[in-house]
Amino acid sequence: MTEVQAHYGNETEKEMTYEEKVQKLDEILTRLDNSETPIDKLSEDVKLGAKLIKELSKKLKQVEMEVRDAFKELEDESEKEI
């Protein structure tokens, strides 16, 4: 089991939905607010949080491009009909 899989629990990185990753990130942020979090766990949480942020950002950019492409196709179709 990889370090990332251990942090994600039973879910592998590819199986988690966007919403599940957001929830996991929220859990990490809550733990980071807890001043009693052991330093080793703090380090792991920060690394995982950074990884989740990168994955979430990448997904948002991908969806943004897909939405733009869909609207572009609609626009192109509208222009053909005129």
N, CA, C and O atoms as CSV, one atom per row, in Angstrom:
chain,resi,resn,atom,element,x,y,z
A,1,MET,N,N,0.851,-1.178,0.000
A,1,MET,CA,C,0.000,0.000,0.000
A,1,MET,C,C,0.895,1.239,0.000
A,1,MET,O,O,1.853,1.331,0.768
A,2,THR,N,N,0.565,2.188,-0.877
A,2,THR,CA,C,1.358,3.409,-0.944
A,2,THR,C,C,0.968,4.352,0.186
A,2,THR,O,O,-0.054,4.164,0.845
A,3,GLU,N,N,1.793,5.365,0.398
A,3,GLU,CA,C,1.509,6.356,1.444
A,3,GLU,C,C,0.180,7.055,1.173
A,3,GLU,O,O,-0.601,7.300,2.093
A,4,VAL,N,N,-0.072,7.374,-0.099
A,4,VAL,CA,C,-1.321,8.054,-0.450
A,4,VAL,C,C,-2.514,7.159,-0.184
A,4,VAL,O,O,-3.522,7.612,0.357
A,5,GLN,N,N,-2.408,5.870,-0.566
A,5,GLN,CA,C,-3.517,4.951,-0.311
A,5,GLN,C,C,-3.778,4.818,1.177
A,5,GLN,O,O,-4.931,4.728,1.598
A,6,ALA,N,N,-2.716,4.807,1.983
A,6,ALA,CA,C,-2.886,4.718,3.424
A,6,ALA,C,C,-3.665,5.920,3.944
A,6,ALA,O,O,-4.519,5.781,4.820
A,7,HIS,N,N,-3.371,7.094,3.405
A,7,HIS,CA,C,-4.060,8.300,3.857
A,7,HIS,C,C,-5.502,8.366,3.363
A,7,HIS,O,O,-6.379,8.879,4.058
A,8,TYR,N,N,-5.738,7.856,2.189
A,8,TYR,CA,C,-7.088,7.882,1.643
A,8,TYR,C,C,-7.961,6.814,2.288
A,8,TYR,O,O,-9.179,6.835,2.109
A,9,GLY,N,N,-7.388,5.905,3.014
A,9,GLY,CA,C,-8.156,4.822,3.608
A,9,GLY,C,C,-8.381,3.731,2.578
A,9,GLY,O,O,-7.471,3.386,1.825
A,10,ASN,N,N,-9.582,3.191,2.540
A,10,ASN,CA,C,-9.892,2.107,1.609
A,10,ASN,C,C,-10.027,2.588,0.173
A,10,ASN,O,O,-9.920,1.793,-0.760
A,11,GLU,N,N,-10.257,3.854,-0.008
A,11,GLU,CA,C,-10.405,4.413,-1.347
A,11,GLU,C,C,-9.038,4.666,-1.960
A,11,GLU,O,O,-8.151,5.207,-1.300
A,12,THR,N,N,-8.865,4.283,-3.207
A,12,THR,CA,C,-7.626,4.639,-3.877
A,12,THR,C,C,-7.798,6.019,-4.474
A,12,THR,O,O,-8.915,6.515,-4.618
A,13,GLU,N,N,-6.693,6.624,-4.815
A,13,GLU,CA,C,-6.683,7.992,-5.329
A,13,GLU,C,C,-7.618,8.152,-6.517
A,13,GLU,O,O,-8.330,9.153,-6.599
A,14,LYS,N,N,-7.639,7.199,-7.436
A,14,LYS,CA,C,-8.445,7.314,-8.652
A,14,LYS,C,C,-9.920,7.054,-8.391
A,14,LYS,O,O,-10.763,7.505,-9.167
A,15,GLU,N,N,-10.255,6.345,-7.329
A,15,GLU,CA,C,-11.646,5.998,-7.063
A,15,GLU,C,C,-12.404,7.093,-6.325
A,15,GLU,O,O,-13.635,7.118,-6.355
A,16,MET,N,N,-11.693,7.991,-5.667
A,16,MET,CA,C,-12.363,9.033,-4.902
A,16,MET,C,C,-12.967,10.072,-5.842
A,16,MET,O,O,-12.349,10.476,-6.827
A,17,THR,N,N,-14.174,10.489,-5.520
A,17,THR,CA,C,-14.807,11.539,-6.296
A,17,THR,C,C,-14.249,12.890,-5.857
A,17,THR,O,O,-13.558,13.004,-4.844
A,18,TYR,N,N,-14.569,13.893,-6.643
A,18,TYR,CA,C,-14.169,15.263,-6.303
A,18,TYR,C,C,-14.687,15.624,-4.913
A,18,TYR,O,O,-13.959,16.169,-4.083
A,19,GLU,N,N,-15.952,15.310,-4.681
A,19,GLU,CA,C,-16.579,15.658,-3.410
A,19,GLU,C,C,-15.923,14.923,-2.242
A,19,GLU,O,O,-15.768,15.495,-1.163
A,20,GLU,N,N,-15.535,13.660,-2.447
A,20,GLU,CA,C,-14.861,12.909,-1.392
A,20,GLU,C,C,-13.492,13.510,-1.085
A,20,GLU,O,O,-13.074,13.558,0.072
A,21,LYS,N,N,-12.803,13.965,-2.116
A,21,LYS,CA,C,-11.499,14.601,-1.909
A,21,LYS,C,C,-11.663,15.913,-1.152
A,21,LYS,O,O,-10.845,16.235,-0.289
A,22,VAL,N,N,-12.702,16.668,-1.463
A,22,VAL,CA,C,-12.974,17.919,-0.740
A,22,VAL,C,C,-13.258,17.608,0.727
A,22,VAL,O,O,-12.772,18.302,1.620
A,23,GLN,N,N,-14.038,16.572,0.969
A,23,GLN,CA,C,-14.354,16.182,2.343
A,23,GLN,C,C,-13.081,15.764,3.082
A,23,GLN,O,O,-12.885,16.141,4.237
A,24,LYS,N,N,-12.226,14.996,2.430
A,24,LYS,CA,C,-10.965,14.573,3.046
A,24,LYS,C,C,-10.093,15.789,3.362
A,24,LYS,O,O,-9.483,15.861,4.428
A,25,LEU,N,N,-10.040,16.738,2.436
A,25,LEU,CA,C,-9.271,17.960,2.660
A,25,LEU,C,C,-9.840,18.737,3.847
A,25,LEU,O,O,-9.086,19.279,4.656
A,26,ASP,N,N,-11.151,18.790,3.949
A,26,ASP,CA,C,-11.789,19.471,5.072
A,26,ASP,C,C,-11.421,18.796,6.393
A,26,ASP,O,O,-11.180,19.477,7.390
A,27,GLU,N,N,-11.377,17.473,6.405
A,27,GLU,CA,C,-10.983,16.733,7.610
A,27,GLU,C,C,-9.543,17.085,7.994
A,27,GLU,O,O,-9.231,17.281,9.169
A,28,ILE,N,N,-8.683,17.160,6.994
A,28,ILE,CA,C,-7.280,17.506,7.241
A,28,ILE,C,C,-7.179,18.909,7.829
A,28,ILE,O,O,-6.446,19.134,8.792
A,29,LEU,N,N,-7.919,19.853,7.246
A,29,LEU,CA,C,-7.881,21.231,7.743
A,29,LEU,C,C,-8.379,21.317,9.181
A,29,LEU,O,O,-7.858,22.095,9.980
A,30,THR,N,N,-9.381,20.519,9.504
A,30,THR,CA,C,-9.892,20.486,10.879
A,30,THR,C,C,-8.816,19.971,11.827
A,30,THR,O,O,-8.626,20.513,12.916
A,31,ARG,N,N,-8.108,18.912,11.404
A,31,ARG,CA,C,-7.026,18.371,12.243
A,31,ARG,C,C,-5.895,19.384,12.397
A,31,ARG,O,O,-5.293,19.495,13.465
A,32,LEU,N,N,-5.610,20.123,11.322
A,32,LEU,CA,C,-4.532,21.116,11.396
A,32,LEU,C,C,-4.861,22.222,12.395
A,32,LEU,O,O,-3.964,22.809,13.000
A,33,ASP,N,N,-6.153,22.500,12.560
A,33,ASP,CA,C,-6.572,23.499,13.536
A,33,ASP,C,C,-6.413,23.006,14.971
A,33,ASP,O,O,-6.385,23.801,15.911
A,34,ASN,N,N,-6.307,21.675,15.132
A,34,ASN,CA,C,-6.165,21.082,16.456
A,34,ASN,C,C,-4.699,21.146,16.870
A,34,ASN,O,O,-3.851,20.465,16.292
A,35,SER,N,N,-4.411,21.958,17.860
A,35,SER,CA,C,-3.016,22.165,18.274
A,35,SER,C,C,-2.401,20.933,18.929
A,35,SER,O,O,-1.194,20.902,19.168
A,36,GLU,N,N,-3.203,19.927,19.221
A,36,GLU,CA,C,-2.683,18.721,19.852
A,36,GLU,C,C,-2.287,17.646,18.844
A,36,GLU,O,O,-1.907,16.545,19.243
A,37,THR,N,N,-2.368,17.939,17.553
A,37,THR,CA,C,-1.997,16.981,16.527
A,37,THR,C,C,-0.492,16.710,16.607
A,37,THR,O,O,0.303,17.649,16.600
A,38,PRO,N,N,-0.092,15.431,16.684
A,38,PRO,CA,C,1.342,15.112,16.737
A,38,PRO,C,C,2.075,15.650,15.506
A,38,PRO,O,O,1.513,15.698,14.411
A,39,ILE,N,N,3.307,16.047,15.691
A,39,ILE,CA,C,4.085,16.677,14.625
A,39,ILE,C,C,4.249,15.761,13.419
A,39,ILE,O,O,4.224,16.239,12.285
A,40,ASP,N,N,4.419,14.446,13.634
A,40,ASP,CA,C,4.550,13.512,12.512
A,40,ASP,C,C,3.249,13.450,11.707
A,40,ASP,O,O,3.275,13.398,10.478
A,41,LYS,N,N,2.140,13.455,12.393
A,41,LYS,CA,C,0.843,13.435,11.719
A,41,LYS,C,C,0.610,14.758,10.999
A,41,LYS,O,O,0.031,14.788,9.913
A,42,LEU,N,N,1.058,15.838,11.602
A,42,LEU,CA,C,0.929,17.159,10.995
A,42,LEU,C,C,1.637,17.195,9.646
A,42,LEU,O,O,1.097,17.706,8.665
A,43,SER,N,N,2.834,16.655,9.605
A,43,SER,CA,C,3.611,16.613,8.368
A,43,SER,C,C,2.892,15.793,7.300
A,43,SER,O,O,2.805,16.211,6.145
A,44,GLU,N,N,2.380,14.629,7.685
A,44,GLU,CA,C,1.643,13.769,6.741
A,44,GLU,C,C,0.404,14.491,6.214
A,44,GLU,O,O,0.117,14.460,5.017
A,45,ASP,N,N,-0.324,15.141,7.121
A,45,ASP,CA,C,-1.545,15.851,6.729
A,45,ASP,C,C,-1.248,16.983,5.751
A,45,ASP,O,O,-1.980,17.180,4.782
A,46,VAL,N,N,-0.183,17.719,6.006
A,46,VAL,CA,C,0.169,18.830,5.111
A,46,VAL,C,C,0.507,18.296,3.714
A,46,VAL,O,O,0.074,18.859,2.709
A,47,LYS,N,N,1.277,17.216,3.658
A,47,LYS,CA,C,1.636,16.618,2.360
A,47,LYS,C,C,0.395,16.132,1.623
A,47,LYS,O,O,0.238,16.385,0.429
A,48,LEU,N,N,-0.483,15.433,2.335
A,48,LEU,CA,C,-1.698,14.925,1.709
A,48,LEU,C,C,-2.610,16.078,1.298
A,48,LEU,O,O,-3.204,16.047,0.221
A,49,GLY,N,N,-2.721,17.088,2.148
A,49,GLY,CA,C,-3.542,18.249,1.813
A,49,GLY,C,C,-3.056,18.929,0.545
A,49,GLY,O,O,-3.858,19.309,-0.308
A,50,ALA,N,N,-1.740,19.083,0.420
A,50,ALA,CA,C,-1.177,19.699,-0.782
A,50,ALA,C,C,-1.483,18.853,-2.012
A,50,ALA,O,O,-1.807,19.387,-3.073
A,51,LYS,N,N,-1.382,17.545,-1.873
A,51,LYS,CA,C,-1.674,16.639,-2.996
A,51,LYS,C,C,-3.149,16.751,-3.396
A,51,LYS,O,O,-3.474,16.814,-4.582
A,52,LEU,N,N,-4.023,16.773,-2.413
A,52,LEU,CA,C,-5.456,16.899,-2.701
A,52,LEU,C,C,-5.765,18.224,-3.387
A,52,LEU,O,O,-6.553,18.261,-4.332
A,53,ILE,N,N,-5.161,19.300,-2.927
A,53,ILE,CA,C,-5.388,20.613,-3.537
A,53,ILE,C,C,-4.968,20.589,-5.006
A,53,ILE,O,O,-5.674,21.126,-5.860
A,54,LYS,N,N,-3.830,19.974,-5.305
A,54,LYS,CA,C,-3.369,19.878,-6.690
A,54,LYS,C,C,-4.350,19.080,-7.536
A,54,LYS,O,O,-4.680,19.477,-8.654
A,55,GLU,N,N,-4.820,17.943,-6.995
A,55,GLU,CA,C,-5.766,17.107,-7.731
A,55,GLU,C,C,-7.087,17.830,-7.966
A,55,GLU,O,O,-7.653,17.760,-9.057
A,56,LEU,N,N,-7.573,18.522,-6.946
A,56,LEU,CA,C,-8.835,19.255,-7.067
A,56,LEU,C,C,-8.708,20.391,-8.071
A,56,LEU,O,O,-9.621,20.625,-8.862
A,57,SER,N,N,-7.603,21.085,-8.045
A,57,SER,CA,C,-7.365,22.178,-8.985
A,57,SER,C,C,-7.316,21.645,-10.422
A,57,SER,O,O,-7.892,22.236,-11.335
A,58,LYS,N,N,-6.630,20.539,-10.600
A,58,LYS,CA,C,-6.528,19.929,-11.934
A,58,LYS,C,C,-7.914,19.540,-12.455
A,58,LYS,O,O,-8.230,19.762,-13.624
A,59,LYS,N,N,-8.732,18.960,-11.580
A,59,LYS,CA,C,-10.084,18.554,-11.974
A,59,LYS,C,C,-10.934,19.768,-12.330
A,59,LYS,O,O,-11.679,19.738,-13.309
A,60,LEU,N,N,-10.828,20.834,-11.542
A,60,LEU,CA,C,-11.586,22.050,-11.840
A,60,LEU,C,C,-11.212,22.621,-13.207
A,60,LEU,O,O,-12.084,23.033,-13.972
A,61,LYS,N,N,-9.924,22.642,-13.508
A,61,LYS,CA,C,-9.467,23.146,-14.804
A,61,LYS,C,C,-9.981,22.270,-15.937
A,61,LYS,O,O,-10.372,22.772,-16.990
A,62,GLN,N,N,-9.980,20.953,-15.717
A,62,GLN,CA,C,-10.477,20.026,-16.734
A,62,GLN,C,C,-11.963,20.262,-17.001
A,62,GLN,O,O,-12.392,20.323,-18.154
A,63,VAL,N,N,-12.728,20.391,-15.947
A,63,VAL,CA,C,-14.173,20.617,-16.095
A,63,VAL,C,C,-14.434,21.969,-16.746
A,63,VAL,O,O,-15.329,22.092,-17.582
A,64,GLU,N,N,-13.665,22.976,-16.372
A,64,GLU,CA,C,-13.819,24.300,-16.978
A,64,GLU,C,C,-13.613,24.224,-18.489
A,64,GLU,O,O,-14.377,24.822,-19.247
A,65,MET,N,N,-12.596,23.501,-18.929
A,65,MET,CA,C,-12.328,23.355,-20.360
A,65,MET,C,C,-13.466,22.609,-21.053
A,65,MET,O,O,-13.871,22.980,-22.155
A,66,GLU,N,N,-13.978,21.565,-20.418
A,66,GLU,CA,C,-15.084,20.805,-20.992
A,66,GLU,C,C,-16.325,21.669,-21.146
A,66,GLU,O,O,-17.019,21.586,-22.159
A,67,VAL,N,N,-16.606,22.499,-20.148
A,67,VAL,CA,C,-17.773,23.386,-20.208
A,67,VAL,C,C,-17.578,24.422,-21.315
A,67,VAL,O,O,-18.501,24.687,-22.086
A,68,ARG,N,N,-16.395,25.002,-21.396
A,68,ARG,CA,C,-16.116,25.978,-22.457
A,68,ARG,C,C,-16.276,25.343,-23.834
A,68,ARG,O,O,-16.864,25.943,-24.734
A,69,ASP,N,N,-15.751,24.127,-23.996
A,69,ASP,CA,C,-15.866,23.426,-25.276
A,69,ASP,C,C,-17.326,23.169,-25.633
A,69,ASP,O,O,-17.727,23.319,-26.787
A,70,ALA,N,N,-18.116,22.780,-24.635
A,70,ALA,CA,C,-19.533,22.512,-24.883
A,70,ALA,C,C,-20.254,23.784,-25.328
A,70,ALA,O,O,-21.051,23.751,-26.265
A,71,PHE,N,N,-19.975,24.906,-24.656
A,71,PHE,CA,C,-20.605,26.165,-25.051
A,71,PHE,C,C,-20.117,26.622,-26.425
A,71,PHE,O,O,-20.887,27.191,-27.199
A,72,LYS,N,N,-18.861,26.379,-26.725
A,72,LYS,CA,C,-18.312,26.731,-28.042
A,72,LYS,C,C,-19.029,25.943,-29.130
A,72,LYS,O,O,-19.382,26.493,-30.173
A,73,GLU,N,N,-19.243,24.647,-28.882
A,73,GLU,CA,C,-19.969,23.825,-29.853
A,73,GLU,C,C,-21.388,24.345,-30.057
A,73,GLU,O,O,-21.876,24.395,-31.186
A,74,LEU,N,N,-22.044,24.727,-28.979
A,74,LEU,CA,C,-23.398,25.273,-29.084
A,74,LEU,C,C,-23.391,26.578,-29.885
A,74,LEU,O,O,-24.265,26.814,-30.720
A,75,GLU,N,N,-22.410,27.402,-29.621
A,75,GLU,CA,C,-22.287,28.671,-30.325
A,75,GLU,C,C,-22.050,28.432,-31.814
A,75,GLU,O,O,-22.655,29.090,-32.661
A,76,ASP,N,N,-21.174,27.493,-32.122
A,76,ASP,CA,C,-20.887,27.166,-33.523
A,76,ASP,C,C,-22.137,26.644,-34.235
A,76,ASP,O,O,-22.389,26.990,-35.389
A,77,GLU,N,N,-22.913,25.815,-33.544
A,77,GLU,CA,C,-24.140,25.280,-34.126
A,77,GLU,C,C,-25.155,26.391,-34.372
A,77,GLU,O,O,-25.846,26.391,-35.390
A,78,SER,N,N,-25.244,27.340,-33.438
A,78,SER,CA,C,-26.173,28.467,-33.596
A,78,SER,C,C,-25.799,29.318,-34.792
A,78,SER,O,O,-26.673,29.778,-35.527
A,79,GLU,N,N,-24.509,29.532,-34.995
A,79,GLU,CA,C,-24.061,30.341,-36.119
A,79,GLU,C,C,-24.343,29.656,-37.454
A,79,GLU,O,O,-24.607,30.333,-38.447
A,80,LYS,N,N,-24.292,28.332,-37.493
A,80,LYS,CA,C,-24.572,27.585,-38.722
A,80,LYS,C,C,-26.035,27.704,-39.101
A,80,LYS,O,O,-26.375,27.699,-40.284
A,81,GLU,N,N,-26.906,27.811,-38.100
A,81,GLU,CA,C,-28.338,27.874,-38.360
A,81,GLU,C,C,-28.771,29.242,-38.875
A,81,GLU,O,O,-29.842,29.369,-39.469
A,82,ILE,N,N,-27.969,30.241,-38.660
A,82,ILE,CA,C,-28.348,31.616,-39.072
A,82,ILE,C,C,-28.135,31.827,-40.522
A,82,ILE,O,O,-28.399,32.916,-41.033
